[in-house]
Amino acid sequence: MTTDDPRLGGAPALQTEAPTLFLRKATGLVRGWSQRDAIVYACLATNIVTLGWYEMTYQSAFPRGQLITSILISGVWVSFLVVAYAGLIVTIPRAGGDYVWQSRILGGPVGFVFAATGWWFILWLWAPIYGNILTVQFFEPIAATLGFPGAATWFAGHSGIFVVSLITIAAAGVLVSLGMSGYGRVQKWCFAGGLVGFGVIVILLLAFGHNSFISSFNREAYSIFGLRDAYQATQAVSTRVLHYSAPAFGFGPLGPSMLLVPMMMFYLLWPNWGCTLYGEIRGASDLRRSFTGMFAGLWITIGLSVIFLLIVDKTIGYRFWEQANAVYANSASLPAAASSHVLPIWPYPAMLAGWLVHNAVFQVVLLLLMSLWFFGWVGTLFLSSTRVIFAAAFDRVLPDGAATVSEKRHVPVWSLVLMLAPAAILSAVYAYWAKFVTYTLDATLVIAVTYLVTAIAAFVLPWVKPDLWRASPASRLKLAGIPVVPAAALITIALIVFDLVEWLTNSAYGVNNTGSLVFMAILYLLAIAVYVVARVVRARQGIDLSLIHREIPVE
């Protein structure tokens, strides 16, 4: 009772309630995914078709390196990242992943700056990158197969790039808006259909021999593009113009193959892409289930990669395939006399395999089946990122609206808008300003830095947050008395530092661009500015962000 109690004749008391620590009592998200959904998501994130085949195109940057060796080494090394992330998931199984772990272990400013840059700002730039993959794996080969090879030129132009980027953004937005359960069903059927398409390719390459491939390649290249003896011309351009001769298929030498590991990270570093979603995956507190979700996805991809390389060597010929890739990768620098004799589009393996059957309907159906690898994967462009934005808003770092969740599908609607709108704007810039394309080259590097900071958090967790560590199931996992999760985190740190050093010092990877590094630095400064503004605004509202970041978000 106060002296202002109206029952005593005073003025009504002002009822002021102190702000709660988090935005509300519960997140509003639901655990809509099973372990199987997590495995499929990890398979699609480390996508053998959309990412793996495309990255293998650039083997010629390290002409003596063996893809199969680098893939197996990468798989073993990335497995330690999976262990470290699984340990963090069971310690704090909440939506937001890297942001939540970094902010609780290393501090709020660190968590927001690195997670916002690596999961929010940088994914805006990935929209046209995803769009480029849709172009070379869907629009170009289908247009060529249907007898419209000139359409491929349009897709490679400014308007084509922009239109395909918008299609990509729209597809990703629709999938994310379905909610976890809806997206889970779509990715399951896309993955199943994609595997059917992959199986058809395996059967084709096992059923036909190398001589059949040569004749089929020459026949289809002439029928579609008007090229004569395209197989022989591709070899000639590779050896005489580019002075590149691919190595015979095998497992060595080790040194040059190790240099391919940072290249393979462009597709094998992402089994933990679903880490921000584990607040919505059933059984996230179970160490074995969390580990299996990522580990199985990673090694299914590696298994498919090995199978693919073995059958390519049998029928297409490993050397020829890498020569065709080298010609494509260096197409911009080829003299006109040479480029007029080779394929004008990417030698997409699904297209090449389909050429073994001289039937356009069959070829288109196969390409459509293989496109399911893209359409099941495209939601990864925004799905994981929306949970980082949501978690930051739930912590009151971002405006409250970004944590609004739709009642029916439990989708953080405004978090999705914060991905869609900037991505569309930057896609236009990407399409119509050639210089901006170079600014996106370090997009992968920034995500790797985010992973590095998380690995550091996993390594120092037992010492920085001993009570939290002792309560975690991960603390009981030991080998010869050594805690496995911190040890795995240390090996992960070595992996990412190795990758970063190579990317930043070796021009063969194509990402050590000064302009891009400056642009990425600007994005980090933007994240710092957002956090500083949030800290000031919330302090005026009586909210201390540092206190929030000492607590675990509620379910």
N, C-alpha and C positions, 0 to 999 in steps of 0.2 A: 504494500500500500504506500502511496506517496501523498505529499501534501496537496498535490493537484487532483486528488480523487474527487470526482464530481459529487460523490455522496457527502463530502464535507464542504461543499459549496465552492470548490475551486474549479479551475479550467480542466477539461479532459486531458489525461496524460497522453503524451506522445509515445506510441508503441513502436519502438525501433528494434528490429530483430537483426542480430549480427549475421553476416553472410555465412552460409555453410561452406565447409572446406572445398568440396567438389560441387559441380554445377547442380547435381541432384543426387538422390540416394542410390539410384541404379542407372546403368548405362542405357538400358532400353534395347540393347542388342541381345540376340538369342544364339544359342549354340546349335546352328542349323546344319553343320557339316559333320560327317563321320570321318574316320581314319582313311577310308577309301577315297573320299573326296579330296582329302589333303594329299594323298599319293598322286592322284590324277593331276591336281593343280601343280605339284612339283614337277611331274613329267612334262606338262605343257609349258611351265616356266623355263625349263632347260630344254627347250623344244628342238628335237633332232632335225625337224624339217625347216621350220621358219628361221631358226638361228644356227643350228649345227651345220646344215648343208651350205648355208650362206657364208659362214666363217671359214669353212674348209676351202672356199673359193680362193682364199688368199694365202694358201700354203706356199706359193712361189716366192713370197717375201723371204722365206727361209728355205731355199731350194734343196738342201740336203736333209731337212727335217722330215720325220715320219709322223703322219697324223695319228696312226693307231697307237704309237708309243706315247705321244703327248696326251692323247685322250685318257689312256690308262693311268698315267702319272697324275694328270689333273683330277681324275676321279678319286684316287687315293687321297690326294692332298685336300680336296674339297670335303671329303668325308669328315675330316677333323673340324671343319667349319660347322658341319651338321651336328656333331657332338656338342660343340660349344653353344650353338643356338638351342639345341634341345634342353641343355642345362638351364638356360635362361628362361625358356618357355615354362618349364615346370616350377621354376622359382617364382616367377611372376606371370601366370598365364592370363594375360589381359590383352584386349584389343589395343593396338598401337605399336607392339613389338619393339623395334629399335628405340623409338622415342621414349617409351616407358622405361625400358631398362637403362638407357643412358642417363635419363633425367633422375632416376632413383639412385643410381650407383655413382655417377660422375657429376651430377648436379643439373638443375633445370636449364641454365643457359646452354650448357654443352649439348644436352639432349635435344633441345628445340632447334638450335642452329644446325647441327649436323643432320638430324632427321628431317627437318623441314626442307633443307636444301636437297638432300639425297632422295627423299620420298615424295616431295610435293613439287617444288620448283622445277627440278630436273626432269620429272616425268611429263611436264608440258612439252619439252623438247623431243620426247620420244614419239609423239604422235606422228610427225612426218617420217620418222625412222620406221615405225611400224607400217606406215602407208607405203613406203618404198618397197618393203617386203611383200605387201599385198599386190603391188604392181608387178614385180618380177616373178611372183609365184602364182598369180591368178590372172590378172587382166592381160598381160603381155602374151603368155603362152596360149591362153584360150583364144584371144583375138587372132593370133597367128594360125592356130589349128583350124579355126573357122574360115580361114582364107582372107583375113584382114591384117596382114603384117604391118601395113602403114599405121594402124591404130597404135601400135607399140611406140611409135615415135611421139604421138600425141601424149601418151601417158608419161613419157619422160620429160615433157615440156612443163613450163611454169603452171599453166592452168591444170594440166593433168595431175601434177604433184599436189596442187591445192585441193582439187576435187577428191582425189583418193584419200588425202589426209582427213577431209571432212567425213568421208564415208567411214574411215577407221574410227574417228572420234564418236560418230553416231552409233556405230556398232558396239563400241566399248561402253558408251553411256547406257544403251538399252540393256546390255547384259548385266551391268552393275545394278541398274534400277530394278531388276528382277528379284533382288535379295539373294542371300546366301543359298537358300534352298533352290530357288529358280535357276540361279547360275550353276549350281552344282549339277542339276539335271542336264542343262545344256552342255556343259563341259564333258559330262560322262558320255553322252551320245556322240559328240564331236570326236572325242578320243577314241571311242569304239570304231566309228566310221573311218577315222584316220588310220587306225591300225589295220583295218581291212584293206585300205588303199596301199599301205606299206607292204602288206602281205602279198598283194597282187604284183607289186614291183619285184619282190623277192622271187616269186614264182616265175615271172617273165625272165629275169636275169639268170635264173637257174636253168630254165628251159631252152634258152637260145645260147649260141656260142658267139665268140668274138667276131668271126667272119660275117655272121648274120647281122651283128650290130653295125659293122662297117657299111655293108650294103644298105641297111635300113637308114642309117644316118645320112648317107649320101643321097638316097632317094627322097627322103622327107625334106632335107635341106634344099634340094633342087625344087621339089614340088611347092614348098611354102615360100622360100626366099629367092628362088632362082639361082642358087649357088651350085656350081659344078665341082665335083670331087671335094666336097667340103671337109671330109675327114683328112685327106692328104694336105689340103690347104691350111687347115688348123695346125697340123704338125709343123708345116713349113714356116708359118708365121711365128710360131712359138720358138723354134730353134734358130731360124735365120734372122728374124727381126728382133725378137726379144732376147735371143741367146739364152733361152731357158729350156732345159731338158729335165723333166721330172725324174726323181729316183725310182728305181724298181720298188715294188711294194714289199715292205718288211718291217722290222722292229728297231733298226738302228740307223745312224749312230745316235748316241745318247745326247751329246752336247747340243747339236742343232735341233734335236727334237725337244729338248728342254726349252729352247727359245720359242717353240710353238705353244708352250703352256700358257703364257699370257694371252696369246691369240685365242686359245680354246676357252679362256675365262669369259669371253664375250657370249658364250652360251652355257657353260657348265658351272658358272659361279652363282646360279640362281635357284638352287633347290630350296633355299630358305625364303623365297619370294613370298610365301604365305605366312611368314612369321608374324606379320601385323594382324593376321586374322585369327590367331589361336585363342582369342577370347570368344570366338564363335565356333570352335571345333570341339566336339565332345571328346572327353578323355584327355584334354590338354594337360592335366596335372599328372598324367602317367608318363614317366620318362621313356619307357619303351615305345609307347604309342606315338609320342611326339617325335622321337628319333626315327621310327620306322616311316612316318609320313614323308619325311624329307629324304632319308637314305634310300628308300625303295624307289622314289621318283628319280633320284640321281642315277642310280645304277641300272634302272630300266632304260634310261636314255643312253647310258654308256653301252649297254648291251646292244641296243638298236644301232648305235653308231658303228660298233665293231662288225655286226652282221652286214651292215650297208657297205662298209669298205671292202669286206671280203668278196661280196658278190659283184661289186663294181670292178674289182680287179679281175674277176673271172670273165665277165662278158664285155663291159665297156672298155676295160683296160685302165688300170690305175694311172699309168703314165699319160695316156691320152686324155683322161678326164681332167687331170691336173693341168695339162697343156691347154685344154679348152678353157679352164678356169683362169689360167694366167692371161690368155688372150682377152678374155672378158674384163678381168681386173685392170688391164692396161689399155683398154680400148680407146680411151681418150687421147692417148699418146701415139697411137698407131698412125702411120701415113695412110692416106686415102687408098693407095694402091693395095695395101695389105688388108685394111678393114673391109674392103668391098668383097673379099673372098671368104669371110668367116661369119659366123652367126651374129646378127645384129642385136640379139637379146641374150640374157643369161642362159647358159646351158643347164637349165633346171633338170635335175636327175629324173623327176617324175615325167617330164616331157620326153626326155631321151629314152626312158624305158618304154613309154607308150608308143614310140616310133617303131618298136619291134613288131607291132600289130598295125598293119596299114589300113586303118579304119578310123576316120575322123570322129565318129560317134563314140567308139571305144576310148579314144584318146581324150575326148572332152570329159567323159564320165570319170575316167581315172583322175584327171586334173581336178574335177569337182570333189571327188572323194579326198584327195590330198589337201584341198583347200580347207577341209575341216580342221586340220592342224592349226591353221591361222584363226579361223572363226571360234574355235574353242579356246584359243590363247589370247585373243585380242582384248578380252576383259581384264587381263592382268595389267593392262596399261593404266587402269584407274582403280581397280578394286582394292588392292593392297594400300594404295596411297590414301584413299578416302578414310581408312581407319587411323592413319597417322594424324590427319587433320582433325578427325573426330576426337581422338584422344587428347590432342592439344587443347581443343575447345572444352572438353570435359574437365580439363585441368584449369580452365579459365584463362589460358594464354591467348587463345583466339576468341572472337566474338561468340556469344552463347549460341547463336543460330546455327553455327557450323556443327554443333552437336545434336541438332534436331534430328530425330529418328521417326520415319514414317511408321504409323501404327500397324499397317497391314503387312508390309514386307521387311520392316526393321532396317531400312536403308537410311544412312545419314545423307539426306537429300542435299543440303547446302554444301556439305563437304564435296559431293559429286559435282555440283555447280562450280566450285572453286578449282576443279580440275578441268572441266569441259570448256568453260569460256576462255581462260588464258591459252589453253592448248589450241583452240581454233584461231585465235588472234596470231599466235606465234607460228602456226602452220602457214598462214598467209605470208608472214614475213619470210619464212623459210623458202616458200615457193617462188617468191618474186624478188628476193634480194639474195643473189648468189653468195655474197660475202658472209651472210649470216649462217650459211650452211657450215662454214668452217668453224663457227663459234660453237657448234654442237658436238664437235669431235670428241671432247672430253666428257661427254654425258655419262659414259660407263665409269670413268675414273671417279666421278663424284659419288656414285653409288658404292663403289669399292671402298672409298674413304669412310663412308657411313658404316660399312661392315667392319672396317678396321677399328673404328671407335667402339663399336659394340664388342668386338673381340677383346679389346683392352678392358672394357667393363667386366666381361666374363672372367678375365684373368685376375683382376684385383678384387672381385666380389668377396672372396673369403676374408680379406683383410679390411676392406672398406665397410662392409656390412656383415659382420660375423654372425649376428643373430639371425638375419635373413638367410644366410648361407646354411647355418646349422639346421634351420627348419625346412630346408629344401631337400627333396628326394635326391637331387643331384649330388649333394655332399656325401652321400653314402656310396657313390660309385668310385671305387679306387682300384688301382692296379699296382701291386707291389708296394702298397701303402701310400701311393701318390694319387691325389685327387685327379680324376680323369678330365673333368670339365676345364679347370684352369690350364692343365697341360695341353689339351686340345686347342684352347684359345691361344696359347703361345705359338703353337704350330700354325694356326690360322693367321696370326699376325705375321709370321715369316712368309706365308704364301702371299698375302696381300702386299706386303712391303716389296717382295720380289717383283710382283706384277707392276706396282707403281713405279719402281725404279726403271724397269724395262720400258714401260709406256712413256715415261718422261725423258728417257735418254736415247731411245732407239727409234729413229724415224720410220723404220720398216713397219711399225704398228699403225702408223698414220694418225696418231692422236696427240703427238707432242707439238701442238700448235699454240704459239704465244697468244694469239687473239682469243682462242678458246679458253686458255687458262685465265686470262684477264676477265672474260665474261663469267666464268665459273666463280671467280673471286667476288665479282659484283653480286652474284646470287647469294653467296655467304654473307656479304655485307647487308643485303636485303633482309636475310633471316635475323641478323643481329639487330637491325633497326626495328623489325616487327616485335622482337622480344623486349627491347628496351621500352618501346611505346606501351606494350602490354603491362610491363612491370610498373610503369608510372601510372597508367590509367587504373589498374587494379588496386594499387596502393591508395589512390584517392577514394576508392570505393570501400576501403577497409579490408582489402584482401591481400594477403602476403603470399605471393607465388612460391617463395622459398619454403614455406610451411607445407604447401600442397605437395611439392616435389619430395618431401620427406615421407610421404604416406603412399600406400599402395592404393590404386584406384579400386573402387568398389565394383562388384559385378553388375 
